[in-house]
Amino acid sequence: MEVDKRITTIQNEVKRTLQNAECGHDYSHAVRVCKNAEQIAKTEGGELAIIQAAALLHDVSDEKFSNGNTIIGLKLTENILKKAKFKAAEIKKIIEIIQNISYKGGFNSNGIPSIECAIVQDADRLDAIGAIGVARAFHYGGFKNRELYNPEIEPQDFANADEYRKSNGPTLNHFYEKLLKLKYLMNTPTAKEMAEPRHQFLLQFIDEFLKEWGK
């Protein structure tokens, strides 16, 4: 299969842009999400170049990297797509995907505008569960200097996305607050099937963690 030179350009730009990103949202994460998306697309369809571009670029505009200003990141994303020679209509579709895949504490009510968006959202959520998901969760918790676990602090039911974003609870709570919910939020049949063993790994990990903690 001929390699789309536009995707190669995007890979190079994303690698450069995310070179100093924390490891849970770095270039390696973008590549894993892209591979997940490609696997899902084999059975679910969609425009492959759109899916690959959105998967690779989805964190470039994340507010975590621009002090809460998503406009800066979206402009950078648009410029990368233009450099890669994507057409205006394609850029609009890719930006739309990126703006609609975020979890936001389960309060993302924008809906799924296309099969490509459904696939990229599923692909991103798959990377948040399983062994990689465990590693990313504890890496980010350490990055934020959060407790591993505190039996006196219960997982929260958040009232809105802002409350979810500002939470500083122990890392293990994040499993209950988000990660264990993701299996049930997959859009496509393929992703649901891919999520099952990863979900089971989370359950096994939690069980072992609590046993070793002495809970």
MDTraj code that builds the backbone (N, CA, C; nanometers):
import mdtraj as md
import numpy as np

residues = "MET GLU VAL ASP LYS ARG ILE THR THR ILE GLN ASN GLU VAL LYS ARG THR LEU GLN ASN ALA GLU CYS GLY HIS ASP TYR SER HIS ALA VAL ARG VAL CYS LYS ASN ALA GLU GLN ILE ALA LYS THR GLU GLY GLY GLU LEU ALA ILE ILE GLN ALA ALA ALA LEU LEU HIS ASP VAL SER ASP GLU LYS PHE SER ASN GLY ASN THR ILE ILE GLY LEU LYS LEU THR GLU ASN ILE LEU LYS LYS ALA LYS PHE LYS ALA ALA GLU ILE LYS LYS ILE ILE GLU ILE ILE GLN ASN ILE SER TYR LYS GLY GLY PHE ASN SER ASN GLY ILE PRO SER ILE GLU CYS ALA ILE VAL GLN ASP ALA ASP ARG LEU ASP ALA ILE GLY ALA ILE GLY VAL ALA ARG ALA PHE HIS TYR GLY GLY PHE LYS ASN ARG GLU LEU TYR ASN PRO GLU ILE GLU PRO GLN ASP PHE ALA ASN ALA ASP GLU TYR ARG LYS SER ASN GLY PRO THR LEU ASN HIS PHE TYR GLU LYS LEU LEU LYS LEU LYS TYR LEU MET ASN THR PRO THR ALA LYS GLU MET ALA GLU PRO ARG HIS GLN PHE LEU LEU GLN PHE ILE ASP GLU PHE LEU LYS GLU TRP GLY LYS".split()
xyz = np.array([
    [0.0850, -0.1204, 0.0000],
    [0.0000, 0.0000, 0.0000],
    [0.0885, 0.1254, 0.0000],
    [0.0584, 0.2163, -0.0865],
    [0.1375, 0.3388, -0.0982],
    [0.1190, 0.4257, 0.0263],
    [0.2291, 0.4749, 0.0778],
    [0.2255, 0.5603, 0.1963],
    [0.1785, 0.7000, 0.1558],
    [0.0820, 0.7526, 0.2293],
    [0.0318, 0.8871, 0.2037],
    [0.1355, 0.9869, 0.2563],
    [0.1970, 1.0610, 0.1667],
    [0.3034, 1.1544, 0.2058],
    [0.2519, 1.2607, 0.3019],
    [0.1232, 1.2900, 0.2959],
    [0.0658, 1.3886, 0.3874],
    [0.0749, 1.3401, 0.5317],
    [0.0537, 1.2113, 0.5518],
    [0.0591, 1.1551, 0.6870],
    [0.2026, 1.1530, 0.7377],
    [0.2969, 1.1275, 0.6486],
    [0.4378, 1.1325, 0.6876],
    [0.4757, 1.2719, 0.7349],
    [0.4267, 1.3732, 0.6648],
    [0.4517, 1.5123, 0.7062],
    [0.3939, 1.5380, 0.8447],
    [0.2723, 1.4924, 0.8671],
    [0.2084, 1.5130, 0.9968],
    [0.2836, 1.4403, 1.1076],
    [0.3270, 1.3181, 1.0817],
    [0.4050, 1.2437, 1.1806],
    [0.5279, 1.3233, 1.2231],
    [0.5985, 1.3777, 1.1268],
    [0.7193, 1.4550, 1.1573],
    [0.6874, 1.5806, 1.2377],
    [0.5787, 1.6481, 1.2015],
    [0.5405, 1.7711, 1.2713],
    [0.4931, 1.7420, 1.4136],
    [0.4171, 1.6365, 1.4308],
    [0.3674, 1.6008, 1.5643],
    [0.4833, 1.5569, 1.6538],
    [0.5751, 1.4814, 1.5988],
    [0.6916, 1.4372, 1.6767],
    [0.7696, 1.5582, 1.7274],
    [0.7864, 1.6563, 1.6431],
    [0.8582, 1.7785, 1.6823],
    [0.7782, 1.8595, 1.7843],
    [0.6488, 1.8728, 1.7608],
    [0.5645, 1.9557, 1.8464],
    [0.5496, 1.8977, 1.9870],
    [0.5405, 1.7663, 1.9972],
    [0.5166, 1.7012, 2.1266],
    [0.6436, 1.6463, 2.1912],
    [0.7589, 1.6917, 2.1461],
    [0.8843, 1.6350, 2.1965],
    [0.9051, 1.6581, 2.3460],
    [0.8430, 1.7617, 2.4016],
    [0.8581, 1.7888, 2.5454],
    [0.7300, 1.7624, 2.6244],
    [0.6342, 1.6971, 2.5618],
    [0.5070, 1.6679, 2.6293],
    [0.5272, 1.5595, 2.7350],
    [0.4426, 1.5615, 2.8395],
    [0.4532, 1.4548, 2.9398],
    [0.4172, 1.3228, 2.8727],
    [0.4752, 1.2151, 2.9236],
    [0.4793, 1.0890, 2.8488],
    [0.3428, 1.0262, 2.8205],
    [0.2405, 1.0619, 2.8966],
    [0.1091, 1.0059, 2.8714],
    [0.0400, 1.0667, 2.7510],
    [0.0905, 1.1813, 2.7049],
    [0.0286, 1.2508, 2.5914],
    [0.1350, 1.2940, 2.4901],
    [0.2352, 1.2111, 2.4734],
    [0.3458, 1.2450, 2.3842],
    [0.3275, 1.1844, 2.2459],
    [0.4332, 1.1884, 2.1665],
    [0.4254, 1.1369, 2.0302],
    [0.3961, 0.9863, 2.0284],
    [0.4518, 0.9122, 2.1223],
    [0.4265, 0.7680, 2.1282],
    [0.2778, 0.7396, 2.1490],
    [0.2144, 0.8211, 2.2328],
    [0.0690, 0.8077, 2.2530],
    [-0.0042, 0.8332, 2.1224],
    [0.0347, 0.9380, 2.0511],
    [-0.0300, 0.9708, 1.9234],
    [-0.0165, 0.8556, 1.8237],
    [0.1006, 0.7937, 1.8203],
    [0.1236, 0.6803, 1.7289],
    [0.0372, 0.5609, 1.7681],
    [0.0271, 0.5332, 1.8986],
    [-0.0565, 0.4210, 1.9437],
    [-0.2030, 0.4445, 1.9083],
    [-0.2488, 0.5666, 1.9278],
    [-0.3879, 0.5992, 1.8946],
    [-0.4104, 0.5822, 1.7450],
    [-0.3139, 0.6250, 1.6655],
    [-0.3254, 0.6104, 1.5202],
    [-0.3335, 0.4628, 1.4809],
    [-0.2513, 0.3791, 1.5416],
    [-0.2540, 0.2357, 1.5116],
    [-0.3866, 0.1728, 1.5538],
    [-0.4366, 0.2120, 1.6701],
    [-0.5689, 0.1644, 1.7131],
    [-0.6754, 0.2036, 1.6110],
    [-0.6683, 0.3295, 1.5677],
    [-0.7678, 0.3814, 1.4730],
    [-0.7612, 0.3077, 1.3391],
    [-0.6402, 0.2792, 1.2941],
    [-0.6242, 0.2054, 1.1681],
    [-0.6845, 0.0659, 1.1794],
    [-0.6644, 0.0026, 1.2948],
    [-0.7202, -0.1319, 1.3158],
    [-0.8727, -0.1285, 1.3154],
    [-0.9296, -0.0283, 1.3825],
    [-1.0752, -0.0156, 1.3871],
    [-1.1307, 0.0133, 1.2470],
    [-1.0628, 0.1006, 1.1736],
    [-1.1097, 0.1425, 1.0415],
    [-1.1131, 0.0274, 0.9415],
    [-1.0321, -0.0754, 0.9628],
    [-1.0318, -0.1896, 0.8712],
    [-1.1689, -0.2545, 0.8616],
    [-1.2436, -0.2531, 0.9712],
    [-1.3766, -0.3139, 0.9706],
    [-1.4901, -0.2115, 0.9740],
    [-1.4620, -0.0916, 1.0234],
    [-1.5685, 0.0077, 1.0394],
    [-1.5752, 0.1097, 0.9264],
    [-1.4702, 0.1158, 0.8428],
    [-1.4718, 0.2088, 0.7294],
    [-1.4231, 0.3476, 0.7661],
    [-1.4671, 0.4463, 0.6879],
    [-1.4236, 0.5838, 0.7078],
    [-1.3075, 0.6204, 0.6162],
    [-1.2806, 0.7502, 0.6038],
    [-1.1699, 0.7990, 0.5218],
    [-1.0401, 0.7846, 0.6006],
    [-0.9525, 0.6962, 0.5552],
    [-0.8343, 0.6600, 0.6329],
    [-0.7422, 0.7786, 0.6601],
    [-0.7170, 0.8609, 0.5603],
    [-0.6258, 0.9745, 0.5801],
    [-0.6811, 1.0727, 0.6836],
    [-0.8115, 1.0924, 0.6824],
    [-0.8756, 1.1796, 0.7815],
    [-0.8582, 1.1205, 0.9208],
    [-0.8807, 0.9916, 0.9326],
    [-0.8679, 0.9222, 1.0606],
    [-0.7243, 0.9290, 1.1117],
    [-0.6281, 0.8997, 1.0252],
    [-0.4871, 0.9011, 1.0656],
    [-0.4433, 1.0408, 1.1091],
    [-0.4813, 1.1418, 1.0327],
    [-0.4420, 1.2788, 1.0646],
    [-0.5000, 1.3235, 1.1984],
    [-0.6289, 1.2963, 1.2196],
    [-0.6934, 1.3363, 1.3446],
    [-0.6336, 1.2615, 1.4638],
    [-0.6051, 1.1322, 1.4455],
    [-0.5472, 1.0528, 1.5542],
    [-0.4093, 1.1053, 1.5929],
    [-0.3285, 1.1357, 1.4947],
    [-0.1939, 1.1853, 1.5228],
    [-0.1943, 1.3243, 1.5849],
    [-0.2894, 1.4076, 1.5444],
    [-0.2908, 1.5482, 1.5853],
    [-0.3788, 1.5767, 1.7072],
    [-0.4496, 1.4771, 1.7584],
    [-0.5570, 1.5068, 1.8543],
    [-0.5108, 1.5753, 1.9818],
    [-0.3850, 1.5583, 2.0220],
    [-0.3386, 1.6232, 2.1449],
    [-0.2605, 1.7515, 2.1211],
    [-0.2318, 1.7829, 1.9963],
    [-0.1558, 1.9047, 1.9678],
    [-0.2319, 2.0282, 2.0142],
    [-0.3636, 2.0249, 2.0028],
    [-0.4446, 2.1409, 2.0417],
    [-0.4960, 2.1315, 2.1849],
    [-0.4552, 2.0281, 2.2584],
    [-0.5069, 2.0092, 2.3942],
    [-0.4708, 2.1283, 2.4823],
    [-0.5679, 2.1702, 2.5615],
    [-0.5494, 2.2868, 2.6479],
    [-0.4373, 2.2669, 2.7503],
    [-0.4022, 2.1403, 2.7779],
    [-0.2936, 2.1141, 2.8724],
    [-0.1618, 2.1726, 2.8242],
    [-0.1460, 2.1880, 2.6928],
    [-0.0200, 2.2342, 2.6365],
    [-0.0224, 2.3823, 2.5999],
    [-0.1311, 2.4506, 2.6277],
    [-0.1386, 2.5930, 2.5914],
    [-0.2055, 2.6755, 2.7002],
    [-0.1827, 2.6356, 2.8256],
    [-0.2351, 2.7096, 2.9414],
    [-0.3855, 2.7342, 2.9327],
    [-0.4582, 2.6318, 2.8861],
    [-0.6035, 2.6412, 2.8809],
    [-0.6586, 2.7079, 2.7563],
    [-0.5713, 2.7522, 2.6671],
    [-0.6147, 2.8224, 2.5455],
    [-0.6151, 2.7255, 2.4274],
    [-0.7317, 2.6724, 2.3933],
    [-0.7404, 2.5749, 2.2840],
    [-0.7254, 2.6407, 2.1467],
    [-0.7488, 2.7728, 2.1378],
    [-0.7404, 2.8428, 2.0093],
    [-0.5982, 2.8343, 1.9536],
    [-0.4993, 2.8490, 2.0419],
    [-0.3594, 2.8439, 1.9994],
    [-0.3284, 2.7080, 1.9375],
    [-0.3702, 2.6030, 2.0079],
    [-0.3434, 2.4682, 1.9610],
    [-0.4166, 2.4337, 1.8323],
    [-0.5389, 2.4812, 1.8195],
    [-0.6157, 2.4548, 1.6977],
    [-0.5545, 2.5252, 1.5774],
    [-0.5018, 2.6443, 1.5997],
    [-0.4360, 2.7168, 1.4914],
    [-0.3099, 2.6428, 1.4485],
    [-0.2340, 2.5915, 1.5461],
    [-0.1148, 2.5143, 1.5145],
    [-0.1515, 2.3882, 1.4363],
    [-0.2589, 2.3218, 1.4788],
    [-0.3073, 2.2025, 1.4099],
    [-0.3444, 2.2339, 1.2655],
    [-0.4160, 2.3431, 1.2474],
    [-0.4562, 2.3852, 1.1124],
    [-0.3343, 2.4131, 1.0248],
    [-0.2343, 2.4776, 1.0829],
    [-0.1127, 2.5095, 1.0064],
    [-0.0384, 2.3827, 0.9646],
    [-0.0353, 2.2826, 1.0529],
    [0.0295, 2.1557, 1.0191],
    [-0.0450, 2.0876, 0.9047],
    [-0.1768, 2.0901, 0.9104],
    [-0.2574, 2.0280, 0.8048],
    [-0.2386, 2.0988, 0.6707],
    [-0.2274, 2.2298, 0.6746],
    [-0.2022, 2.3052, 0.5520],
    [-0.0648, 2.2709, 0.4957],
    [0.0338, 2.2599, 0.5832],
    [0.1689, 2.2243, 0.5407],
    [0.1709, 2.0860, 0.4757],
    [0.0846, 1.9966, 0.5270],
    [0.0765, 1.8601, 0.4731],
    [-0.0085, 1.8521, 0.3464],
    [-0.0636, 1.9665, 0.3027],
    [-0.1397, 1.9765, 0.1772],
    [-0.2797, 1.9146, 0.1856],
    [-0.3407, 1.9181, 0.3043],
    [-0.4806, 1.8776, 0.3139],
    [-0.5682, 1.9907, 0.2614],
    [-0.6796, 1.9550, 0.1996],
    [-0.7720, 2.0539, 0.1444],
    [-0.8546, 2.1170, 0.2568],
    [-0.9137, 2.2324, 0.2266],
    [-0.9884, 2.3073, 0.3279],
    [-1.1012, 2.2241, 0.3892],
    [-1.1754, 2.1515, 0.3040],
    [-1.2864, 2.0693, 0.3550],
    [-1.2355, 1.9567, 0.4440],
    [-1.1193, 1.9018, 0.4110],
    [-1.0597, 1.7954, 0.4928],
    [-1.0121, 1.8509, 0.6267],
    [-0.9517, 1.9674, 0.6236],
    [-0.9042, 2.0310, 0.7466],
    [-1.0217, 2.0576, 0.8410],
    [-1.1314, 2.1067, 0.7847],
    [-1.2506, 2.1337, 0.8654],
    [-1.2993, 2.0060, 0.9339],
    [-1.2987, 1.8953, 0.8609],
    [-1.3464, 1.7683, 0.9158],
    [-1.2531, 1.7164, 1.0247],
    [-1.1226, 1.7291, 1.0029],
    [-1.0247, 1.6841, 1.1020],
    [-1.0339, 1.7664, 1.2296],
    [-1.0451, 1.8977, 1.2158],
    [-1.0594, 1.9854, 1.3324],
    [-1.1870, 1.9507, 1.4092],
    [-1.2935, 1.9230, 1.3364],
    [-1.4204, 1.8854, 1.3984],
    [-1.4047, 1.7582, 1.4819],
    [-1.3311, 1.6618, 1.4293],
    [-1.3057, 1.5382, 1.5036],
    [-1.2302, 1.5689, 1.6325],
    [-1.1230, 1.6450, 1.6209],
    [-1.0386, 1.6767, 1.7361],
    [-1.1175, 1.7497, 1.8444],
    [-1.2100, 1.8345, 1.8032],
    [-1.2890, 1.9111, 1.8997],
    [-1.3965, 1.8283, 1.9686],
    [-1.4246, 1.7087, 1.9164],
    [-1.5372, 1.6315, 1.9695],
    [-1.5002, 1.4996, 2.0355],
    [-1.3705, 1.4660, 2.0433],
    [-1.3366, 1.3336, 2.0975],
    [-1.3038, 1.3341, 2.2456],
    [-1.2834, 1.4492, 2.3053],
    [-1.2397, 1.4546, 2.4449],
    [-1.3423, 1.3944, 2.5401],
    [-1.2936, 1.3299, 2.6444],
    [-1.3801, 1.2667, 2.7450],
    [-1.4523, 1.3714, 2.8299],
    [-1.3789, 1.4701, 2.8812],
    [-1.4338, 1.5799, 2.9608],
    [-1.5179, 1.5310, 3.0781],
    [-1.4664, 1.4286, 3.1446],
    [-1.5364, 1.3793, 3.2632],
    [-1.6671, 1.3095, 3.2327],
    [-1.6892, 1.2740, 3.1065],
    [-1.8156, 1.2117, 3.0680],
    [-1.9226, 1.3133, 3.0359],
    [-1.8834, 1.4413, 3.0321],
    [-1.9809, 1.5482, 3.0073],
    [-1.9702, 1.6055, 2.8665],
    [-1.9012, 1.5356, 2.7777],
    [-1.8907, 1.5798, 2.6386],
    [-2.0237, 1.5507, 2.5687],
    [-2.1005, 1.6544, 2.5463],
    [-2.2355, 1.6388, 2.4901],
    [-2.2442, 1.6839, 2.3443],
    [-2.1276, 1.7024, 2.2803],
    [-2.1277, 1.7524, 2.1426],
    [-2.1735, 1.6487, 2.0407],
    [-2.1691, 1.5220, 2.0809],
    [-2.2101, 1.4183, 1.9878],
    [-2.0975, 1.3758, 1.8962],
    [-2.1242, 1.2733, 1.8153],
    [-2.0252, 1.2190, 1.7228],
    [-2.0690, 1.2516, 1.5807],
    [-2.0028, 1.3471, 1.5142],
    [-2.0490, 1.3944, 1.3830],
    [-2.0187, 1.3029, 1.2647],
    [-1.9322, 1.2031, 1.2823],
    [-1.8945, 1.1190, 1.1685],
    [-1.8378, 0.9864, 1.2163],
    [-1.8311, 0.8895, 1.1265],
    [-1.7705, 0.7605, 1.1600],
    [-1.6226, 0.7797, 1.1907],
    [-1.5586, 0.8734, 1.1215],
    [-1.4175, 0.9006, 1.1484],
    [-1.3983, 0.9505, 1.2915],
    [-1.4881, 1.0354, 1.3381],
    [-1.4809, 1.0857, 1.4750],
    [-1.5023, 0.9725, 1.5751],
    [-1.6001, 0.8874, 1.5481],
    [-1.6270, 0.7730, 1.6358],
    [-1.5045, 0.6837, 1.6486],
    [-1.4371, 0.6606, 1.5372],
    [-1.3198, 0.5730, 1.5354],
    [-1.2041, 0.6345, 1.6136],
    [-1.1768, 0.7616, 1.5919],
    [-1.0650, 0.8257, 1.6609],
    [-1.0926, 0.8360, 1.8110],
    [-1.2155, 0.8657, 1.8479],
    [-1.2496, 0.8698, 1.9901],
    [-1.2299, 0.7328, 2.0541],
    [-1.2761, 0.6289, 1.9886],
    [-1.2564, 0.4931, 2.0391],
    [-1.1075, 0.4608, 2.0523],
    [-1.0305, 0.4973, 1.9511],
    [-0.8875, 0.4675, 1.9506],
    [-0.8152, 0.5358, 2.0660],
    [-0.8524, 0.6596, 2.0935],
    [-0.7928, 0.7344, 2.2040],
    [-0.8312, 0.6716, 2.3382],
    [-0.9552, 0.6327, 2.3517],
    [-1.0018, 0.5724, 2.4773],
    [-0.9406, 0.4350, 2.5002],
    [-0.9136, 0.3613, 2.3941],
    [-0.8476, 0.2313, 2.4090],
    [-0.7086, 0.2466, 2.4694],
    [-0.6404, 0.3549, 2.4386],
    [-0.5060, 0.3753, 2.4921],
    [-0.5081, 0.4165, 2.6391],
    [-0.6277, 0.4430, 2.6924],
    [-0.6413, 0.4806, 2.8335],
    [-0.6699, 0.3603, 2.9223],
    [-0.6875, 0.2419, 2.8623],
    [-0.7165, 0.1229, 2.9415],
    [-0.6157, 0.0120, 2.9077],
    [-0.6229, -0.0987, 2.9812],
    [-0.5240, -0.2040, 2.9632],
    [-0.3934, -0.1683, 3.0325],
    [-0.2860, -0.2410, 2.9996],
    [-0.1563, -0.2193, 3.0642],
    [-0.1026, -0.0790, 3.0384],
    [-0.1168, -0.0324, 2.9139],
    [-0.0728, 0.1041, 2.8821],
    [-0.1530, 0.2053, 2.9621],
    [-0.2812, 0.1818, 2.9755],
    [-0.3659, 0.2725, 3.0522],
    [-0.3228, 0.2822, 3.1973],
    [-0.2882, 0.1693, 3.2579],
    [-0.2395, 0.1683, 3.3955],
    [-0.1111, 0.2509, 3.4061],
    [-0.0178, 0.2249, 3.3134],
    [0.1093, 0.2979, 3.3148],
    [0.0875, 0.4481, 3.2981],
    [-0.0002, 0.4860, 3.2055],
    [-0.0268, 0.6282, 3.1815],
    [-0.0912, 0.6939, 3.3029],
    [-0.1832, 0.6226, 3.3667],
    [-0.2533, 0.6791, 3.4823],
    [-0.1562, 0.7100, 3.5964],
    [-0.0695, 0.6157, 3.6263],
    [0.0230, 0.6373, 3.7375],
    [0.1360, 0.7325, 3.7001],
    [0.1730, 0.7344, 3.5726],
    [0.2711, 0.8341, 3.5291],
    [0.2149, 0.9747, 3.5476],
    [0.0914, 0.9947, 3.5026],
    [0.0310, 1.1286, 3.5132],
    [0.0084, 1.1661, 3.6595],
    [-0.0318, 1.0667, 3.7399],
    [-0.0478, 1.0937, 3.8832],
    [0.0826, 1.1372, 3.9470],
    [0.1938, 1.0726, 3.9077],
    [0.3246, 1.1135, 3.9590],
    [0.3644, 1.2505, 3.9077],
    [0.3327, 1.2767, 3.7818],
    [0.3600, 1.4077, 3.7211],
    [0.2896, 1.5185, 3.7985],
    [0.1704, 1.4874, 3.8516],
    [0.0917, 1.5838, 3.9282],
    [0.1110, 1.5685, 4.0800],
    [0.2034, 1.4784, 4.1197],
    [0.2340, 1.4540, 4.2606],
    [0.1107, 1.4120, 4.3411],
    [0.0303, 1.3244, 4.2827],
    [-0.0887, 1.2752, 4.3509],
    [-0.0582, 1.1469, 4.4275],
    [-0.1358, 1.1204, 4.5320],
    [-0.1213, 0.9956, 4.6054],
    [-0.1542, 0.8771, 4.5144],
    [-0.0864, 0.7637, 4.5380],
    [-0.1223, 0.6429, 4.4645],
    [-0.2641, 0.6010, 4.5001],
    [-0.2909, 0.6012, 4.6308],
    [-0.4201, 0.5544, 4.6814],
    [-0.4374, 0.6074, 4.8222],
    [-0.5589, 0.6381, 4.8581],
    [-0.5901, 0.6794, 4.9939],
    [-0.7282, 0.6254, 5.0276],
    [-0.7356, 0.5208, 5.1118],
    [-0.8661, 0.4595, 5.1417],
    [-0.9656, 0.5539, 5.2079],
    [-0.9163, 0.6671, 5.2563],
    [-1.0057, 0.7641, 5.3204],
    [-1.0682, 0.8612, 5.2198],
    [-1.0195, 0.8576, 5.0963],
    [-1.0731, 0.9472, 4.9928],
    [-1.1492, 0.8632, 4.8904],
    [-1.2773, 0.8772, 4.8863],
    [-1.3621, 0.7993, 4.7957],
    [-1.3588, 0.8578, 4.6537],
    [-1.3744, 0.7726, 4.5521],
    [-1.3927, 0.8244, 4.4157],
    [-1.5114, 0.9190, 4.4106],
    [-1.5039, 1.0164, 4.3207],
    [-1.6068, 1.1203, 4.3143],
    [-1.7049, 1.0985, 4.1994],
    [-1.8235, 1.1514, 4.2177],
    [-1.9192, 1.1683, 4.1085],
    [-1.9183, 1.3165, 4.0749],
    [-1.8588, 1.3508, 3.9628],
    [-1.8400, 1.4911, 3.9293],
    [-1.9686, 1.5537, 3.8759],
    [-1.9859, 1.6809, 3.9081],
    [-2.1068, 1.7524, 3.8661],
    [-2.0944, 1.8090, 3.7252],
    [-1.9705, 1.8335, 3.6815],
    [-1.9494, 1.8918, 3.5491],
    [-1.8050, 1.8664, 3.5044],
    [-1.7763, 1.9018, 3.3803],
    [-1.6436, 1.8760, 3.3227],
    [-1.5349, 1.9553, 3.3928],
    [-1.5669, 2.0772, 3.4356],
    [-1.4679, 2.1608, 3.5036],
    [-1.4285, 2.0994, 3.6375],
    [-1.5243, 2.0454, 3.7080],
    [-1.4972, 1.9792, 3.8357],
    [-1.4085, 1.8568, 3.8148],
    [-1.4379, 1.7815, 3.7097],
    [-1.3555, 1.6646, 3.6753],
    [-1.2121, 1.7063, 3.6448],
    [-1.1971, 1.8125, 3.5678],
    [-1.0654, 1.8590, 3.5242],
    [-0.9801, 1.9041, 3.6427],
    [-1.0423, 1.9593, 3.7445],
    [-0.9692, 2.0157, 3.8579],
    [-0.9464, 1.9148, 3.9707],
    [-0.9924, 1.7934, 3.9527],
    [-0.9781, 1.6929, 4.0584],
    [-0.8318, 1.6582, 4.0832],
    [-0.7969, 1.6446, 4.2112],
    [-0.6614, 1.6063, 4.2498],
    [-0.6617, 1.4800, 4.3352],
    [-0.7608, 1.3956, 4.3148],
    [-0.7735, 1.2740, 4.3936],
    [-0.6623, 1.1741, 4.3665],
    [-0.6504, 1.0726, 4.4509],
    [-0.5495, 0.9680, 4.4306],
    [-0.5655, 0.9019, 4.2938],
    [-0.4549, 0.8513, 4.2407],
    [-0.4572, 0.7931, 4.1063],
    [-0.5523, 0.6745, 4.0969],
    [-0.5580, 0.5898, 4.1979],
    [-0.6463, 0.4734, 4.1882],
    [-0.7923, 0.5157, 4.1737],
    [-0.8294, 0.6286, 4.2308],
    [-0.9667, 0.6776, 4.2162],
    [-1.0019, 0.7037, 4.0701],
    [-0.9018, 0.7416, 3.9922],
    [-0.9226, 0.7718, 3.8505],
    [-0.9728, 0.6486, 3.7750],
    [-0.9364, 0.5312, 3.8228],
    [-0.9838, 0.4078, 3.7595],
    [-1.1360, 0.3991, 3.7693],
    [-1.1890, 0.4327, 3.8854],
    [-1.3339, 0.4274, 3.9070],
    [-1.4045, 0.5472, 3.8429],
    [-1.3386, 0.6617, 3.8457],
    [-1.3998, 0.7843, 3.7957],
    [-1.4034, 0.7927, 3.6429],
    [-1.3103, 0.7212, 3.5767],
    [-1.3061, 0.7272, 3.4301],
    [-1.2757, 0.5933, 3.3636],
    [-1.1621, 0.5333, 3.3955],
    [-1.1092, 0.4235, 3.3148],
    [-1.2029, 0.3039, 3.3052],
    [-1.2670, 0.2679, 3.4157],
    [-1.3577, 0.1528, 3.4143],
    [-1.4881, 0.1820, 3.3393],
    [-1.5132, 0.3074, 3.3078],
    [-1.6341, 0.3464, 3.2345],
    [-1.6147, 0.3400, 3.0828],
    [-1.4889, 0.3409, 3.0394],
    [-1.4612, 0.3586, 2.8967],
    [-1.5084, 0.2423, 2.8103],
    [-1.4987, 0.1217, 2.8618],
    [-1.5455, 0.0047, 2.7859],
    [-1.6901, 0.0229, 2.7400],
    [-1.7716, 0.0846, 2.8234],
    [-1.9145, 0.0999, 2.7947],
    [-1.9438, 0.2207, 2.7051],
    [-1.8408, 0.3001, 2.6781],
    [-1.8595, 0.4220, 2.5988],
    [-1.8012, 0.4116, 2.4583],
    [-1.7527, 0.2933, 2.4214],
    [-1.7008, 0.2759, 2.2857],
    [-1.8139, 0.2879, 2.1833],
    [-1.7842, 0.3490, 2.0706],
    [-1.8857, 0.3729, 1.9679],
    [-1.9037, 0.2563, 1.8720],
    [-1.7937, 0.1921, 1.8361],
    [-1.7957, 0.0924, 1.7289],
    [-1.7872, -0.0501, 1.7831],
    [-1.8472, -0.1458, 1.7144],
    [-1.8377, -0.2860, 1.7565],
    [-1.6927, -0.3354, 1.7659],
    [-1.6088, -0.2915, 1.6731],
    [-1.4688, -0.3338, 1.6746],
    [-1.3978, -0.2862, 1.8004],
    [-1.4194, -0.1605, 1.8364],
    [-1.3555, -0.1059, 1.9556],
    [-1.4087, -0.1715, 2.0832],
    [-1.5366, -0.2032, 2.0844],
    [-1.5935, -0.2716, 2.2009],
    [-1.5257, -0.4059, 2.2225],
    [-1.4992, -0.4752, 2.1125],
    [-1.4305, -0.6045, 2.1213],
    [-1.2856, -0.5860, 2.1668],
    [-1.2188, -0.4837, 2.1164],
    [-1.0810, -0.4562, 2.1562],
    [-1.0722, -0.4125, 2.3015],
    [-1.1769, -0.3470, 2.3511],
    [-1.1748, -0.2934, 2.4874],
    [-1.1898, -0.4009, 2.5945],
    [-1.2571, -0.5088, 2.5630],
    [-1.2907, -0.6085, 2.6651],
    [-1.1683, -0.6631, 2.7395],
    [-1.0654, -0.7164, 2.6710],
    [-0.9504, -0.7679, 2.7461],
    [-0.8761, -0.6591, 2.8236],
    [-0.8758, -0.5389, 2.7717],
    [-0.8099, -0.4282, 2.8422],
    [-0.8873, -0.3936, 2.9692],
    [-1.0183, -0.3968, 2.9600],
    [-1.1025, -0.3705, 3.0770],
    [-1.0779, -0.4764, 3.1836],
    [-1.0707, -0.6015, 3.1423],
    [-1.0457, -0.7106, 3.2363],
    [-0.9100, -0.6939, 3.3043],
    [-0.8117, -0.6441, 3.2314],
    [-0.6800, -0.6192, 3.2902],
    [-0.6900, -0.5143, 3.4008],
    [-0.7686, -0.4095, 3.3772],
    [-0.7866, -0.3070, 3.4807],
    [-0.8439, -0.3688, 3.6075],
    [-0.9449, -0.4527, 3.5918],
    [-1.0073, -0.5160, 3.7079],
    [-0.9075, -0.6030, 3.7836],
    [-0.8284, -0.6794, 3.7107],
    [-0.7280, -0.7651, 3.7727],
    [-0.6213, -0.6823, 3.8442],
    [-0.5824, -0.5716, 3.7810],
    [-0.4820, -0.4849, 3.8425],
    [-0.5339, -0.4266, 3.9736],
    [-0.6561, -0.3752, 3.9721],
    [-0.7131, -0.3159, 4.0932],
    [-0.7204, -0.4194, 4.2051],
    [-0.7639, -0.5389, 4.1708],
    [-0.7746, -0.6462, 4.2699],
    [-0.6388, -0.6763, 4.3325],
    [-0.5353, -0.6891, 4.2503],
    [-0.4005, -0.7175, 4.3009],
    [-0.3453, -0.6009, 4.3810],
    [-0.3693, -0.4790, 4.3318],
    [-0.3222, -0.3570, 4.4006],
    [-0.3788, -0.3521, 4.5419],
    [-0.5079, -0.3730, 4.5563],
    [-0.5719, -0.3637, 4.6871],
    [-0.5280, -0.4761, 4.7791],
    [-0.5040, -0.5946, 4.7252],
    [-0.4527, -0.7052, 4.8059],
    [-0.3149, -0.6707, 4.8631],
    [-0.2292, -0.6178, 4.7759],
    [-0.0942, -0.5841, 4.8206],
    [-0.0938, -0.4659, 4.9163],
    [-0.1908, -0.3760, 4.8998],
    [-0.2035, -0.2615, 4.9905],
    [-0.2488, -0.3076, 5.1286],
    [-0.3179, -0.4218, 5.1303],
    [-0.3704, -0.4728, 5.2564],
    [-0.5134, -0.4286, 5.2827],
    [-0.5800, -0.3938, 5.1754],
    [-0.7169, -0.3450, 5.1854],
    [-0.8124, -0.4616, 5.2122],
])
top = md.Topology()
chain = top.add_chain()
for i, resn in enumerate(residues, 1):
    res = top.add_residue(resn, chain, resSeq=i)
    for name in ("N", "CA", "C"):
        top.add_atom(name, md.element.get_by_symbol(name[0]), res)
traj = md.Trajectory(xyz[None], top)
